[in-house]
Structures are given as structure tokens and as C-alpha cells.
Amino acid sequence: ETGVTQTPRHLVMGMTNKKSLKCEQHLGHNAMYWYKQSAKKPLELMFVYNFKEQTENNSVPSRFSPECPNSSHLFLHLHTLQPEDSALYLCASSQVSSSYEQYFGPGTRLTVT
Amino acid sequence: AQTVTQSQPEMSVQEAETVTLSCTYDTSESDYYLFWYKQPPSRQMILVIRQEAYKQQNATENRFSVNFQKAAKSFSLKISDSQLGDAAMYFCAYRRTQGGSEKLVFGKGTKLTVNP
């Protein structure tokens, strides 16, 4: 285990549903990230939070809404998704401004029907 | 913008043999970090090895070592004495050292199969 947990591990939702993904890190890090992992494509960075402040939004559609209430928790709120949004969503954390690597959670496998 | 290229979508190796996974990258920065991550089937992505660009010495971690060629912008991973547990997707990644952005740029990955 890497010290980063994600729930749920699997999620099936319809295009009109609203759901949230949760990430929690137990490593004392001050930066958290959301990535999207689709088959045969590189991991795509979606959002970055440094010290609870969003510092990067990689042109992500507004149907994805992140929330970082504190340095240990990160949420991704989902609404009116499209089938092409089906993917593995990975959360990661790190210590900013160091050589430390990012630690990844197990991911949430999302299927949009 | 930085890019990372892994030219081998799939590789296979016999147990106990050695295999090398390729990675090239493009950057105008002089100082940066390079990483190899391993993602076993249905398991978490974990760091295999890290290389700082300012260090000439190639990083090693037990059976894993890299061949870092800065001028050629090449960063290959060598796995010695391959084990069944090494079977996974391997991702090469790049990260700047400065600028406040901790953004990792990943390659598309190489799927490694280990044959008994």
C-alpha cells in the first residue's frame, strides 16, 4: 500500500447521475492530483492542488469538479458525464518542492452508461 | 512542452533473464527528474526508480537499473533476473525541478510479460 486510498474502487453511473470520488492520503503531503488513465493513452493530469489551492486545471470539462477541503482529502465531483469519460481515475499526492515522487492510490474504475 | 515516448507497447522476457525497456523524452530544461513507475494488474502504481538529471551516475535499485543518456535524452530501464512479479505496465515519467509545478508527464507505457 502507498498510503493513498480511493473510494469507491468501482463506479457505474448513468449520464444524468451525480457522484463523487474520494481520495485520502496518510503521508503528510501538501500536494494532491487527479489523473485520468484511458486505455492506450498516457496518463492525463486533470487537476493539481498545492496547499489546498488549485494550481492547475488541464482544460478539464466543467462536468468534472474538484474539491480539496484540506491537505489530506481530495474529491472529484461528477455530473452529466459522457461515455468517453469511462476510465480509471487515479489520485496521487506528493511533497511540493522536493525530489520526492508522487504516490498513487489504487484508482476508481468509472463506467458511464 | 515536454513529451515522453515509450516505443515498445509490449515486451516479454523469460523468468531469470534480463530485459530493457526504452524511454526517450524531449525537454529544453537542463535540470529535471525522471521516473519509472510500475502498475501491476489491478494494483497500485508504485515508483520503481528515480534519476536526477544533474547526476551522471545511473540510479540502481536492487534488480532495477537505468541507463541515463542525457545528451540523447534517453532513459531506459533494465530489469535483471526477471521474476513473475515483475509482470506489469511500466511507465516512464518526467518532472521539472523548478517552477512550482509538480506536473508529471507520462509515456504511454510498456506492458511487460514474464514467461515462466
Interface residues (C-beta under 8 A of the other chain):
Chain A: E1 T2 V4 A31 Y33 K40 K41 P42 L43 L45 V48 N50 T55 E56 L90 S94 V96 S97 S99 E101 Q102 Y103 F104 G105 P106 G107
Chain B: V4 Y33 F35 Y37 R43 Q44 M45 I46 L47 R50 E52 F91 T97 G100 S101 E102 K103 L104 V105 F106 G107 K108 G109
